[in-house]
Amino acid sequence: MKRFAIILSGSGVHDGSEIHEATMSMLAIVQHECAYDCFAPDTNQLQVVNHLTRKVTDENRNVLVESARIARGDIRSLDLFNAEDYDALIFPGGSGITKNFSNYALKGDQCEVNPKISSVILEMHRLGKPIGAMCIAPVIIAKVLSNVTLTIGNDEKTATDIANMGATHVNTSYGEVIADKKNKVFTTPCYMLDSNILDIYDGAFNLIKSILENI
């Protein structure tokens, strides 16, 4: 049975992991008769957003604690991640990618990626193990690995940033997956497009399928 590690960045699209993308990834993994474990860094979020009003609040929240909401408490600190234990890595999207895993939301293509996240990506890549990224998550893959081919859909500004990071962007539509087989990087646009939840399911299912075909 192949094992996936899902790396979560909080709970909620505006300040953490996109919940539909995270959940559909879990479903797709199990539908392909594989298993998964969830991880998140034990660190504070950059900000907390009220998802009803979409306004930033003065609260402080922890990425691991918030991610545990999606994982129903079955989650581990990223400090415990061992690349040798897993066949593939998945990053759901959400603003936690650009706020908690990097400062892309503030610095665009000049951003830095959290060293722990960068280390996980580099170690999986060194071992030749697949990395899947959804929605906005490919930006951190582009920043860390540089010379890869990926997609975030068709947003011009983000595609330009990705090119400035040294990666190649390919425009895609709903449910499509770009498979960079050389680098074992697999990406799908999800909510970077005006998607509905069925599109997210298709993207997640196709992402996991593509990864398993190339392990």
C-alpha positions as CSV (number, residue, x, y, z in Angstrom):
1,M,0.0,0.0,0.0
2,K,1.4,3.4,-1.0
3,R,1.6,6.0,1.7
4,F,1.1,9.8,1.1
5,A,2.0,12.6,3.4
6,I,-0.4,15.6,3.3
7,I,1.1,18.8,4.5
8,L,-1.5,21.2,5.9
9,S,-1.1,25.0,6.5
10,G,-4.0,25.7,8.8
11,S,-7.8,25.5,8.5
12,G,-9.6,27.7,6.0
13,V,-8.9,29.2,2.5
14,H,-8.1,32.7,3.6
15,D,-5.4,31.9,6.3
16,G,-4.7,28.2,6.1
17,S,-5.4,25.1,4.0
18,E,-8.3,25.1,1.5
19,I,-10.6,22.6,3.2
20,H,-12.2,21.2,0.1
21,E,-8.9,20.5,-1.5
22,A,-7.4,18.9,1.6
23,T,-10.5,16.7,2.1
24,M,-10.8,15.7,-1.6
25,S,-7.1,14.7,-1.5
26,M,-7.8,12.4,1.4
27,L,-10.7,10.9,-0.4
28,A,-8.9,10.4,-3.6
29,I,-5.9,8.7,-1.8
30,V,-8.3,6.2,-0.1
31,Q,-10.2,5.6,-3.3
32,H,-7.0,4.6,-4.9
33,E,-6.5,2.1,-2.1
34,C,-3.6,4.0,-0.5
35,A,-3.1,5.5,2.9
36,Y,-2.2,9.0,4.2
37,D,-0.8,10.8,7.2
38,C,-1.3,14.5,7.9
39,F,1.5,16.9,9.0
40,A,1.7,20.6,9.8
41,P,4.4,22.8,11.3
42,D,4.0,23.7,14.9
43,T,4.2,27.5,14.4
44,N,2.0,30.6,14.5
45,Q,-0.1,31.7,11.6
46,L,0.9,35.0,9.9
47,Q,-2.7,36.3,10.5
48,V,-6.2,35.0,11.3
49,V,-9.0,35.9,9.0
50,N,-12.7,35.8,9.9
51,H,-14.0,33.7,7.0
52,L,-17.5,35.2,7.3
53,T,-16.4,38.8,6.9
54,R,-13.0,38.1,5.3
55,K,-11.5,40.6,7.7
56,V,-8.2,40.1,9.5
57,T,-8.7,39.7,13.3
58,D,-6.4,40.3,16.2
59,E,-6.4,36.6,17.2
60,N,-3.3,34.4,17.3
61,R,-3.6,30.8,16.1
62,N,-1.2,27.9,15.7
63,V,-0.9,26.2,12.3
64,L,-0.7,22.7,13.7
65,V,-3.6,23.2,16.1
66,E,-5.8,24.6,13.3
67,S,-4.8,21.9,10.8
68,A,-5.9,19.3,13.4
69,R,-9.5,20.5,12.7
70,I,-9.2,19.1,9.1
71,A,-7.4,16.0,10.2
72,R,-9.9,15.3,13.0
73,G,-6.9,15.4,15.4
74,D,-5.0,12.7,13.7
75,I,-2.0,14.8,12.7
76,R,1.7,15.1,13.5
77,S,4.2,18.0,13.8
78,L,6.2,18.5,10.7
79,D,9.3,18.0,12.9
80,L,8.4,14.3,12.9
81,F,8.2,13.9,9.1
82,N,10.6,11.3,7.6
83,A,10.7,11.2,3.8
84,E,11.8,7.6,3.8
85,D,8.4,6.6,5.3
86,Y,6.3,8.0,2.4
87,D,5.9,7.4,-1.3
88,A,4.5,10.8,-2.2
89,L,3.8,14.3,-0.8
90,I,0.7,16.4,-1.2
91,F,0.3,20.1,-0.6
92,P,-3.4,21.3,-0.8
93,G,-3.7,25.0,-1.6
94,G,-5.1,27.9,0.4
95,S,-3.6,31.1,1.6
96,G,-1.6,29.3,4.3
97,I,0.7,28.4,1.5
98,T,1.4,32.1,0.8
99,K,1.3,33.3,4.5
100,N,2.4,30.4,6.7
101,F,4.6,28.3,4.4
102,S,6.1,31.3,2.7
103,N,5.8,35.1,2.5
104,Y,4.6,35.0,-1.1
105,A,1.5,37.0,-0.2
106,L,3.9,39.8,0.8
107,K,6.8,39.5,-1.5
108,G,5.6,37.7,-4.6
109,D,8.4,36.2,-6.7
110,Q,11.0,37.5,-4.2
111,C,9.5,35.4,-1.4
112,E,11.2,33.0,1.0
113,V,9.9,29.6,1.9
114,N,9.8,28.4,5.5
115,P,13.0,26.4,6.0
116,K,11.1,23.4,7.3
117,I,8.8,23.3,4.3
118,S,11.7,23.8,2.0
119,S,13.6,20.9,3.6
120,V,10.7,18.5,3.2
121,I,10.4,19.4,-0.5
122,L,14.1,19.1,-1.1
123,E,14.4,15.8,0.6
124,M,11.5,14.2,-1.3
125,H,12.9,15.5,-4.5
126,R,16.4,14.2,-3.6
127,L,14.8,10.7,-3.1
128,G,13.0,10.9,-6.4
129,K,9.6,10.7,-4.8
130,P,6.5,12.5,-6.3
131,I,5.3,15.9,-5.0
132,G,1.8,17.0,-5.7
133,A,0.6,20.5,-5.3
134,M,-2.9,22.0,-5.7
135,C,-4.2,25.5,-6.4
136,I,-1.6,28.2,-5.3
137,A,0.7,25.6,-3.7
138,P,2.9,25.2,-6.8
139,V,4.4,28.6,-6.1
140,I,6.5,27.2,-3.2
141,I,7.5,24.2,-5.4
142,A,8.7,26.7,-8.1
143,K,10.6,28.7,-5.5
144,V,12.3,25.7,-3.9
145,L,13.1,23.6,-7.0
146,S,13.1,26.3,-9.6
147,N,13.6,24.3,-12.8
148,V,10.3,22.5,-12.9
149,T,7.1,22.6,-15.0
150,L,3.8,23.2,-13.3
151,T,0.4,24.9,-13.3
152,I,-1.7,27.2,-11.2
153,G,-4.4,27.4,-13.9
154,N,-4.2,30.6,-16.0
155,D,-3.7,33.5,-13.7
156,E,-1.3,35.8,-15.5
157,K,0.3,37.5,-12.5
158,T,1.0,34.2,-10.7
159,A,2.3,32.6,-13.9
160,T,4.7,35.4,-14.4
161,D,5.9,35.1,-10.8
162,I,6.5,31.4,-11.4
163,A,8.5,32.2,-14.5
164,N,10.6,34.7,-12.6
165,M,11.4,31.9,-10.1
166,G,12.9,29.9,-12.9
167,A,10.0,27.5,-13.4
168,T,7.8,26.9,-16.5
169,H,4.1,27.5,-16.2
170,V,1.5,25.7,-18.4
171,N,-2.1,27.1,-18.6
172,T,-4.7,24.5,-17.6
173,S,-8.5,24.2,-17.1
174,Y,-10.6,22.3,-14.6
175,G,-9.4,19.0,-13.3
176,E,-6.3,19.0,-15.5
177,V,-2.9,17.8,-14.1
178,I,0.5,18.9,-15.3
179,A,3.0,16.0,-14.8
180,D,6.6,16.9,-14.8
181,K,7.8,13.3,-14.9
182,K,11.5,14.2,-14.9
183,N,11.2,16.1,-11.5
184,K,8.2,14.0,-10.2
185,V,6.2,17.2,-9.7
186,F,2.4,17.0,-10.3
187,T,0.1,20.0,-10.1
188,T,-3.5,20.9,-10.7
189,P,-5.3,24.3,-10.5
190,C,-8.3,23.7,-8.3
191,Y,-9.7,27.0,-6.8
192,M,-7.2,29.1,-8.7
193,L,-10.0,28.8,-11.3
194,D,-13.7,29.6,-10.7
195,S,-14.2,25.9,-9.7
196,N,-17.0,24.2,-7.9
197,I,-16.5,21.3,-5.5
198,L,-16.9,18.7,-8.2
199,D,-14.0,20.3,-10.1
200,I,-12.0,20.0,-7.0
201,Y,-12.8,16.4,-6.6
202,D,-11.8,15.8,-10.3
203,G,-8.5,17.6,-9.8
204,A,-7.7,15.7,-6.6
205,F,-8.6,12.4,-8.1
206,N,-6.6,13.0,-11.3
207,L,-3.6,14.3,-9.3
208,I,-3.4,11.2,-7.1
209,K,-4.0,8.9,-10.2
210,S,-1.2,10.7,-12.1
211,I,1.2,10.4,-9.2
212,L,0.5,6.7,-8.7
213,E,1.1,6.1,-12.4
214,N,4.6,7.6,-12.0
215,I,5.8,6.2,-8.7
